[in-house]
Amino acid sequence: MHKKTKSILDELSSMHISKDKNHLVESRANNIIQSAINIFEQIDTLYTREQAEDLQRKFINAIKARDTKKFSRSVRRKDEG
């Protein structure tokens, strides 16, 4: 009986960890998404419509590629041009 009780307690503990992990991911994602929205709004304000659309696309592609340098290079080129 002791082993069964311990197993149930272990299971309940692991459920709590999983719930915390999900909450952590959801919370961080919400913060990042809000930050991305703020960046898009700032890009819309600072650049022409065509440039803004290009930079926003490059921003999304940089995230997909997991390469921050891709977006940085694009911004530098827009500022130089």
Helices and strands as residue ranges (DSSP letters): H 2-46, H 49-65, H 68-80
